[in-house]
Amino acid sequence: MAIDGEKEHLMKKSSAPITVRAGHREFLKVNATKYDWRDIYHFILTLSWPQFAGLILAIYVFINLCFATLYLLGGPCVSGLVPGSFSDAFFFSVETLATVGYGHAYPDTLYGHSVATLEIMVGLFGLAVMTGLIFVRFSRPTARIKFSNVAVVAPFDGFPTLMIRLANQRNHAMVEAEFRLLFMRSELTKEGEDVRRFYPLRLQFDHLINFPAALTLRHVIDETSPLFGLTPEDLKLADSRMIASTVCVDPVIQAPVQSQTEYLHEQIAWNRRFAEIYTEDSLGRYSVDYSKFHDTEDLSPQ
């Protein structure tokens, strides 16, 4: 057990810092294991499409280079190839890996048949893995929920209220939408330590059965609110931030989707309200102007 612990310690000490971004913050994980072969599936799924295509191409070329070398090491094991030609061996490997078999070249010895059989097996397994990865990447659900660029604080129904706006960018309504708002700031403990405190903000509603277009989330700043009595200067001094999150069910694919965003203290606009984006026509239909989604305006004089 002591030896295993020492090995694990050495492995962690030798790893480079790992960068993790959460909203506007960036974290460096020091002395943490960077790679685990058990997480290679997750790693591949987190790559961008260009990175994924580049990785697949690199693996494909590498496999064919390895088998081309094996064919050359076997001498005249493949009939129809120019002796010693690496390019001929490489393209024969490409044809064998894909199980195409054009017919102008074929294994001519037991060694050649053995290498070709191994390559065909690699090709079949590789095709199955690649098909699964591409399917998962294409079928992975995305929320397409847009958050307003700013949050606003303005009177609503007689109380100062923090508000953010969300929009569903799908062409169909999301269902069973749930909303969360988390406030965080730096505070000093009684021992004088600077710690990060997290406070859930109670919303006027945190669940909708149907989410078709756009809505405004509201948190009333009353005596029970962590924001009660705070000013913009207080939020700045405490490095205050908010995280807004929503989880919906996409009825088309019957899968939950999640989206979130972060608001810095300077992204909270005080004494402003969101511009109206809803209009109703004579037939009772509501039009939603997404071009005004982020717009705010000064409060009307009382």
C-alpha positions in Angstrom: 0.0 0.0 0.0 2.8 2.4 0.8 4.5 1.6 -2.5 1.2 2.2 -4.4 0.8 5.5 -2.6 4.3 6.6 -3.4 3.8 5.7 -7.1 0.5 7.7 -7.2 2.3 10.7 -5.5 5.1 10.6 -8.1 2.6 10.4 -11.0 0.8 13.4 -9.7 4.0 15.4 -9.1 5.1 14.7 -12.7 1.9 15.9 -14.4 1.6 19.4 -15.8 -1.0 21.9 -14.6 -4.5 21.2 -16.0 -6.6 24.2 -17.1 -10.3 24.1 -16.3 -12.5 27.1 -17.2 -15.8 27.7 -15.4 -17.6 30.8 -16.7 -15.1 33.8 -16.6 -12.8 32.0 -14.1 -9.8 29.8 -15.0 -8.5 27.2 -12.7 -5.1 25.5 -12.8 -5.1 22.0 -11.2 -1.6 21.4 -9.9 -0.2 18.0 -9.1 -3.2 16.3 -10.5 -3.2 13.4 -13.0 -3.7 14.8 -16.4 -4.6 11.7 -18.4 -6.3 8.4 -17.6 -6.7 5.8 -20.3 -10.1 5.0 -18.9 -11.2 8.6 -19.8 -10.1 8.5 -23.5 -13.7 8.1 -24.6 -14.7 11.3 -22.8 -11.6 13.1 -24.1 -12.4 12.3 -27.7 -16.0 13.5 -27.2 -14.8 16.8 -25.8 -12.7 17.6 -28.9 -13.9 20.1 -31.4 -14.9 18.7 -34.9 -11.6 19.9 -36.5 -9.6 18.3 -33.6 -11.6 15.1 -33.9 -11.1 14.9 -37.6 -7.4 15.5 -37.2 -7.1 12.8 -34.6 -8.9 10.2 -36.7 -6.7 11.1 -39.7 -3.5 10.8 -37.7 -4.5 7.4 -36.2 -5.6 6.2 -39.7 -2.3 7.2 -41.3 -0.3 5.8 -38.3 -2.0 2.4 -38.6 -1.3 2.2 -42.3 2.3 3.2 -41.8 2.7 0.4 -39.3 1.2 -2.3 -41.5 3.1 -1.0 -44.6 6.3 -1.5 -42.6 5.2 -5.1 -41.6 4.6 -5.9 -45.3 8.0 -4.6 -46.2 9.7 -6.6 -43.5 8.1 -9.8 -44.9 9.9 -9.4 -48.2 7.9 -10.6 -51.3 4.9 -11.6 -49.2 2.4 -9.7 -51.4 2.1 -10.5 -55.0 1.7 -7.6 -57.4 3.7 -5.0 -55.5 7.0 -3.5 -56.6 9.7 -5.1 -54.3 10.9 -2.6 -51.6 8.3 0.0 -52.6 7.0 1.6 -49.4 4.3 3.6 -51.3 2.9 0.3 -52.8 2.9 -1.3 -49.4 1.2 1.7 -47.8 -1.6 1.8 -50.4 -2.0 -2.0 -50.2 -2.5 -1.5 -46.5 -5.1 1.2 -47.1 -7.0 -1.2 -49.4 -6.7 -4.1 -46.9 -7.7 -2.0 -43.9 -10.9 -0.9 -45.7 -11.5 -4.5 -46.9 -11.7 -3.1 -50.5 -9.3 -5.5 -52.2 -8.9 -4.2 -55.8 -7.4 -7.5 -56.9 -4.1 -6.3 -58.5 -2.2 -7.2 -55.3 -2.8 -10.0 -52.8 -1.0 -11.8 -50.0 1.2 -14.6 -51.4 2.8 -16.2 -48.3 1.6 -17.3 -44.9 3.3 -14.2 -43.4 1.4 -11.9 -45.8 -1.9 -13.7 -45.1 -1.3 -13.4 -41.4 -0.6 -9.6 -41.5 -3.5 -9.0 -43.9 -5.9 -10.9 -41.5 -4.7 -8.9 -38.6 -5.2 -5.7 -40.5 -8.7 -6.6 -41.6 -9.6 -7.3 -37.9 -8.2 -3.9 -36.9 -10.2 -2.3 -39.7 -13.4 -3.9 -38.6 -13.0 -3.0 -35.0 -11.8 0.5 -35.9 -14.8 1.1 -38.2 -17.2 0.0 -35.4 -15.5 2.4 -32.9 -15.4 5.3 -35.3 -19.1 4.8 -36.2 -20.0 4.9 -32.6 -18.0 8.0 -31.8 -19.4 9.9 -34.8 -23.0 8.8 -33.9 -22.6 10.0 -30.3 -21.1 13.4 -31.4 -24.0 13.9 -33.9 -26.7 12.7 -31.5 -25.5 14.6 -28.5 -28.3 17.1 -27.5 -27.7 20.8 -27.2 -29.9 23.2 -25.4 -29.7 26.3 -27.6 -30.8 28.5 -24.7 -29.7 32.1 -24.9 -29.1 34.3 -21.8 -29.2 38.0 -21.7 -25.8 39.7 -21.7 -26.7 41.6 -18.5 -28.8 41.2 -15.5 -30.9 44.2 -14.3 -32.1 45.5 -10.9 -35.3 47.5 -11.0 -38.5 47.8 -9.0 -41.1 45.2 -9.9 -44.4 44.9 -8.1 -43.2 47.4 -5.5 -39.9 45.6 -4.6 -36.4 45.9 -6.0 -35.9 42.8 -8.2 -33.0 41.2 -9.9 -34.0 40.0 -13.4 -32.3 38.0 -16.2 -33.8 37.1 -19.5 -33.7 33.7 -21.3 -34.8 32.7 -24.8 -35.4 29.3 -26.4 -33.8 29.3 -29.8 -35.2 26.0 -30.9 -38.2 26.1 -33.3 -40.2 24.0 -30.9 -41.2 24.5 -27.2 -39.0 22.9 -24.5 -40.8 21.2 -21.7 -40.3 20.7 -18.0 -37.9 23.6 -17.8 -36.2 24.1 -14.4 -34.2 27.3 -13.5 -31.5 28.0 -10.9 -29.7 31.2 -9.9 -26.6 31.1 -7.6 -25.0 34.1 -6.1 -21.3 33.9 -4.9 -19.0 36.4 -3.2 -15.9 36.6 -1.1 -16.4 37.0 2.6 -14.1 37.0 5.7 -14.7 34.4 8.3 -14.5 35.1 12.1 -11.0 33.7 11.9 -10.1 36.3 9.2 -9.9 33.8 6.3 -11.1 34.9 2.9 -13.6 32.3 1.6 -16.0 32.0 -1.2 -19.6 31.8 -0.1 -22.4 30.5 -2.3 -26.1 31.5 -1.9 -29.0 30.2 -3.9 -31.3 33.0 -5.0 -35.0 32.2 -4.7 -36.9 32.8 -7.9 -40.5 33.8 -8.3 -40.8 30.7 -10.3 -38.2 28.0 -11.0 -40.2 25.6 -13.1 -42.2 25.8 -16.3 -44.1 23.0 -18.0 -43.8 24.7 -21.4 -41.0 27.0 -22.5 -41.8 28.2 -26.1 -40.0 31.5 -26.6 -38.6 33.9 -24.1 -39.1 34.7 -20.4 -37.7 36.8 -17.5 -36.5 35.2 -14.3 -37.0 37.4 -11.2 -35.5 37.3 -7.7 -37.1 39.7 -5.2 -34.4 41.5 -3.1 -36.2 41.6 0.3 -34.9 41.0 3.8 -34.3 37.3 3.1 -32.2 37.9 0.0 -28.4 37.7 0.1 -28.4 40.9 -2.0 -30.5 42.9 0.4 -28.9 46.2 1.3 -25.9 45.7 -1.1 -24.7 48.4 -3.5 -22.8 48.0 -6.8 -19.6 49.0 -4.8 -20.3 46.2 -2.3 -20.6 43.7 -5.1 -17.3 44.9 -6.7 -15.4 44.7 -3.4 -16.6 41.2 -2.8 -15.9 40.1 -6.4 -19.5 39.0 -6.6 -20.8 36.8 -9.4 -23.9 34.9 -10.4 -24.4 31.7 -12.3 -27.7 31.1 -14.0 -28.6 27.6 -15.1 -31.5 25.9 -16.9 -32.3 22.2 -17.5 -35.1 21.4 -20.1 -36.4 18.4 -21.9 -36.2 18.5 -25.6 -39.5 16.8 -26.7 -38.1 15.9 -30.2 -35.3 13.7 -28.9 -36.8 13.1 -25.5 -33.6 14.0 -23.7 -32.7 16.6 -21.0 -30.5 19.5 -22.1 -28.6 21.9 -19.9 -27.2 25.4 -20.4 -25.7 28.0 -18.1 -24.0 31.3 -18.0 -22.2 33.6 -15.5 -22.7 37.2 -14.7 -19.9 39.3 -13.2 -20.7 42.2 -10.9 -20.2 44.7 -13.7 -22.8 42.9 -15.8 -25.5 43.9 -13.4 -27.3 47.0 -14.6 -28.9 48.9 -11.7 -32.1 51.0 -12.2 -32.6 49.7 -15.7 -35.2 47.3 -17.1 -35.4 45.0 -20.2 -36.9 46.4 -23.3 -40.3 44.9 -24.2 -40.0 42.2 -26.9 -43.6 40.8 -26.9 -46.4 42.3 -29.0 -49.9 40.8 -29.5 -51.7 41.1 -32.8 -55.5 41.2 -33.5 -55.6 37.4 -33.7 -54.2 36.9 -30.3 -50.8 35.8 -31.5 -47.6 36.9 -29.7 -44.6 38.1 -31.7 -41.2 38.0 -30.0 -38.6 40.4 -31.3 -35.3 38.6 -30.7 -33.3 41.7 -32.0 -34.2 43.5 -28.7 -33.4 40.5 -26.5 -30.4 42.1 -24.8 -31.7 45.7 -24.9 -32.3 47.6 -21.6 -33.7 51.0 -20.9 -33.8 53.5 -18.1 -36.6 53.5 -15.7 -39.4 55.9 -16.5 -39.5 58.9 -14.2 -42.0 58.4 -11.4 
